[in-house]
Amino acid sequence: MSTLTPSRRSARESKSGRRHPAYRGHATAAWLLITPALIGFILFAVYPTLRGIYFSFTTYHILSPAVWTGLANFRQMLHDSTFWHSLLVTVYFVVISVVIGILLSLVTAVVLHRLTRSTVIRGLVILPFLISGVVAAVVWSWMLDPQLGIVNVALKALTGHRVIFLGSNTLAIPTVAMISVWKSMGYNAILIFAGLQTIPGEIYEAARLDGASEMKMFRRITVPLLRPILAMVVILAVISSFQVFDIVQVATQGGPANASNVLQMYIYDSAFSQYNFGYASAMSLALFAMLIIITFIQLRVTRANESDTN
């Protein structure tokens, strides 16, 4: 009779479909550990999502039962000028906040990586991200106040003129975008900084020996090797910017004259002011579909799953 070692016996058992009792015990413990999180995910994420998809095909005003209307909400959306205006305002906000935010975050991360190793400075950079969006909007609203805000006081002393930032049709969205950039820049910079630490230092040393300048190394080495990290940061920034609500709600309430009425504000107004939850759910589903398409395009264009370090 031939004897089998424990490793060969476990291998034969795995091939035959049987599991060692110890593995079955581990699986049971694993399921027990993830069950609370799984239940919470189903109750607070999966069920509301499915319920929202159902409501998007109904007329639902909360005080009366939902009535199935098929694609009526989506047909209404196609002819809703306010929806398209809010979408354009949102895209305008996303372009400003993402482009300027990523550029500033990239420069900040490179400066932190190349010029300083102070953990205090790194902590100060990420500090605005830890502040609530409501608090940030309130503080900046005070600072940008046309009469008493410190920014306008300084502008009055330097130029003799005051600027109406949040009350102007042309400056409302750029101003809100700058507040969003100020709040999120530190977080994005830390993510990019973590990516910079994965780039081997020997590459920069070889470039210096070849006479490359700091700017040339930034363009030819840093940016190409950071492509996967930058792609991830851009995708997260785009998704976050499309979902902006708290800063706009506190700073401008969608005004003046709907100049800053982003899509999330319109969805909120349709649901909780007009109590048209069916139409609000349809717009939310449309926004969700747009974000999926935009994310897929970004992943394909940036080739985020590929790395140039190999």
KOLTOR-371988 format. One record per residue (C-alpha): x, y, z; residue number from 1; residue in one letter. Coordinates in steps of 0.02 Angstrom, whole numbers, plus 50000, padded with zeros to 5 digits. Layout:
     px     py     pz    n  res
      X      Y      Z  NUM    a
...
//
This chain:
     px     py     pz    n  res
  50000  50000  50000    1    m
  50064  50173  49957    2    s
  50049  50313  50081    3    t
  50009  50491  50032    4    l
  50086  50643  50112    5    t
  49964  50772  50185    6    p
  49997  50893  50042    7    s
  49961  50758  49910    8    r
  49807  50701  50006    9    r
  49737  50880  50012   10    s
  49775  50901  49828   11    a
  49684  50739  49785   12    r
  49537  50793  49894   13    e
  49528  50962  49807   14    s
  49528  50875  49637   15    k
  49389  50759  49691   16    s
  49283  50907  49749   17    g
  49299  50872  49936   18    r
  49368  51000  50055   19    r
  49467  50975  50213   20    h
  49362  51008  50370   21    p
  49478  51151  50417   22    a
  49440  51241  50253   23    y
  49253  51218  50280   24    r
  49273  51297  50452   25    g
  49366  51444  50376   26    h
  49229  51470  50247   27    a
  49096  51471  50383   28    t
  49194  51598  50485   29    a
  49219  51706  50330   30    a
  49034  51708  50292   31    w
  48994  51752  50472   32    l
  49115  51898  50465   33    l
  49052  51971  50301   34    i
  48867  51941  50334   35    t
  48837  52106  50430   36    p
  48922  52207  50293   37    a
  48830  52108  50159   38    l
  48662  52139  50242   39    i
  48700  52325  50256   40    g
  48754  52332  50074   41    f
  48593  52248  50017   42    i
  48481  52357  50127   43    l
  48565  52526  50098   44    f
  48636  52507  49922   45    a
  48560  52366  49818   46    v
  48379  52386  49874   47    y
  48373  52578  49856   48    p
  48454  52564  49685   49    t
  48328  52436  49623   50    l
  48186  52535  49701   51    r
  48247  52694  49616   52    g
  48255  52606  49447   53    i
  48076  52548  49472   54    y
  48016  52723  49519   55    f
  48099  52795  49362   56    s
  47967  52704  49259   57    f
  47822  52766  49365   58    t
  47730  52922  49418   59    t
  47758  52932  49604   60    y
  47714  53082  49715   61    h
  47745  52996  49885   62    i
  47567  53028  49948   63    l
  47491  52915  49815   64    s
  47544  52743  49755   65    p
  47664  52730  49610   66    a
  47581  52711  49440   67    v
  47679  52623  49302   68    w
  47702  52740  49153   69    t
  47842  52653  49058   70    g
  47959  52773  48969   71    l
  47852  52928  48998   72    a
  47979  53006  49119   73    n
  48121  52982  48995   74    f
  48018  53057  48853   75    r
  47981  53206  48966   76    q
  48166  53220  49003   77    m
  48210  53233  48818   78    l
  48097  53387  48802   79    h
  48139  53465  48970   80    d
  48241  53623  48938   81    s
  48282  53641  49123   82    t
  48358  53467  49126   83    f
  48471  53505  48978   84    w
  48519  53673  49051   85    h
  48564  53590  49216   86    s
  48664  53458  49124   87    l
  48763  53591  49029   88    l
  48795  53686  49191   89    v
  48856  53525  49271   90    t
  48972  53486  49125   91    v
  49041  53664  49136   92    y
  49073  53640  49321   93    f
  49154  53469  49292   94    v
  49272  53535  49157   95    v
  49333  53680  49265   96    i
  49350  53583  49428   97    s
  49431  53427  49352   98    v
  49555  53512  49235   99    v
  49614  53644  49359  100    i
  49603  53525  49507  101    g
  49707  53386  49427  102    i
  49840  53508  49365  103    l
  49859  53589  49537  104    l
  49857  53419  49623  105    s
  49992  53353  49506  106    l
  50104  53504  49535  107    v
  50075  53495  49723  108    t
  50116  53309  49728  109    a
  50276  53333  49628  110    v
  50331  53475  49742  111    v
  50297  53368  49897  112    l
  50392  53223  49821  113    h
  50542  53318  49754  114    r
  50568  53462  49875  115    l
  50507  53413  50048  116    t
  50490  53262  50160  117    r
  50398  53349  50300  118    s
  50247  53251  50361  119    t
  50177  53411  50436  120    v
  50168  53494  50265  121    i
  50089  53338  50190  122    r
  49959  53339  50328  123    g
  49918  53522  50298  124    l
  49894  53487  50112  125    v
  49759  53357  50144  126    i
  49675  53459  50283  127    l
  49543  53545  50171  128    p
  49480  53374  50114  129    f
  49436  53332  50294  130    l
  49322  53484  50306  131    i
  49139  53459  50269  132    s
  49079  53528  50103  133    g
  48945  53627  50193  134    v
  49072  53706  50310  135    v
  49188  53747  50164  136    a
  49045  53828  50067  137    a
  48991  53932  50218  138    v
  49167  53993  50255  139    v
  49202  54038  50073  140    w
  49033  54125  50059  141    s
  49084  54236  50204  142    w
  49256  54267  50130  143    m
  49183  54311  49959  144    l
  49043  54421  50024  145    d
  49036  54579  49916  146    p
  49031  54697  50066  147    q
  49117  54616  50214  148    l
  49214  54470  50139  149    g
  49402  54474  50165  150    i
  49433  54436  49980  151    v
  49333  54587  49923  152    n
  49410  54695  50057  153    v
  49581  54652  49986  154    a
  49520  54679  49806  155    l
  49446  54847  49854  156    k
  49612  54901  49930  157    a
  49713  54842  49779  158    l
  49602  54885  49631  159    t
  49467  54999  49700  160    g
  49329  54881  49644  161    h
  49232  54740  49721  162    r
  49185  54579  49631  163    v
  49019  54489  49652  164    i
  49079  54310  49644  165    f
  48930  54203  49695  166    l
  48796  54325  49636  167    g
  48856  54340  49457  168    s
  48787  54238  49313  169    n
  48960  54219  49236  170    t
  49063  54195  49395  171    l
  48948  54084  49500  172    a
  49001  53916  49426  173    i
  49188  53957  49413  174    p
  49185  54017  49594  175    t
  49097  53860  49655  176    v
  49218  53756  49553  177    a
  49366  53842  49637  178    m
  49292  53803  49808  179    i
  49275  53621  49755  180    s
  49455  53620  49690  181    v
  49519  53694  49854  182    w
  49428  53559  49952  183    k
  49478  53407  49848  184    s
  49652  53457  49788  185    m
  49742  53389  49941  186    g
  49662  53217  49929  187    y
  49703  53203  49744  188    n
  49880  53264  49777  189    a
  49908  53129  49908  190    i
  49847  52995  49786  191    l
  49966  53058  49652  192    i
  50105  53072  49782  193    f
  50081  52888  49824  194    a
  50099  52849  49639  195    g
  50259  52951  49628  196    l
  50337  52844  49763  197    q
  50316  52689  49653  198    t
  50429  52763  49517  199    i
  50607  52696  49539  200    p
  50732  52831  49583  201    g
  50861  52753  49466  202    e
  50760  52817  49318  203    i
  50782  52997  49374  204    y
  50967  52969  49412  205    e
  50995  52901  49237  206    a
  50902  53049  49163  207    a
  51009  53173  49261  208    r
  51167  53088  49198  209    l
  51101  53113  49021  210    d
  51079  53299  49057  211    g
  50889  53302  49071  212    a
  50813  53454  49158  213    s
  50679  53443  49293  214    e
  50545  53500  49171  215    m
  50598  53372  49041  216    k
  50599  53232  49171  217    m
  50425  53287  49224  218    f
  50358  53278  49045  219    r
  50453  53123  48986  220    r
  50462  53018  49145  221    i
  50342  53072  49282  222    t
  50183  53100  49183  223    v
  50195  52941  49074  224    p
  50236  52829  49222  225    l
  50093  52904  49323  226    l
  49963  52863  49190  227    r
  49871  52727  49290  228    p
  49864  52835  49447  229    i
  49814  52991  49350  230    l
  49677  52893  49261  231    a
  49606  52835  49427  232    m
  49614  53011  49501  233    v
  49531  53087  49348  234    v
  49390  52958  49351  235    i
  49359  52987  49537  236    l
  49364  53176  49511  237    a
  49240  53168  49366  238    v
  49118  53059  49462  239    i
  49131  53169  49617  240    s
  49108  53329  49515  241    s
  48953  53263  49426  242    f
  48878  53229  49598  243    q
  48913  53402  49670  244    v
  48769  53463  49779  245    f
  48816  53525  49953  246    d
  48933  53665  49899  247    i
  48809  53731  49769  248    v
  48662  53716  49888  249    q
  48746  53817  50024  250    v
  48842  53943  49917  251    a
  48717  53990  49780  252    t
  48558  53885  49800  253    q
  48567  53860  49612  254    g
  48561  54047  49573  255    g
  48568  54177  49514  256    p
  48433  54140  49384  257    a
  48480  53955  49378  258    n
  48658  54000  49327  259    a
  48726  53870  49450  260    s
  48579  53750  49447  261    n
  48679  53590  49427  262    v
  48591  53425  49388  263    l
  48594  53364  49568  264    q
  48506  53524  49622  265    m
  48371  53497  49492  266    y
  48348  53316  49544  267    i
  48335  53370  49726  268    y
  48209  53506  49683  269    d
  48103  53385  49580  270    s
  48100  53257  49720  271    a
  48085  53360  49879  272    f
  48005  53521  49820  273    s
  47888  53459  49684  274    q
  47873  53283  49759  275    y
  47893  53209  49586  276    n
  47998  53060  49640  277    f
  47967  52964  49480  278    g
  48042  53098  49369  279    y
  48184  53129  49492  280    a
  48224  52943  49491  281    s
  48226  52944  49300  282    a
  48351  53088  49299  283    m
  48458  52998  49428  284    s
  48458  52842  49321  285    l
  48508  52945  49168  286    a
  48651  53023  49267  287    l
  48705  52850  49325  288    f
  48708  52787  49145  289    a
  48808  52939  49089  290    m
  48937  52911  49225  291    l
  48957  52728  49175  292    i
  48985  52777  48993  293    i
  49106  52917  49037  294    i
  49205  52802  49154  295    t
  49215  52666  49022  296    f
  49278  52790  48892  297    i
  49407  52859  49012  298    q
  49471  52684  49054  299    l
  49489  52642  48869  300    r
  49570  52806  48819  301    v
  49693  52815  48964  302    t
  49731  52627  48966  303    r
  49724  52636  49155  304    a
  49760  52450  49178  305    n
  49930  52464  49091  306    e
  50092  52523  49167  307    s
  50248  52593  49086  308    d
  50362  52540  49229  309    t
  50384  52364  49160  310    n
//
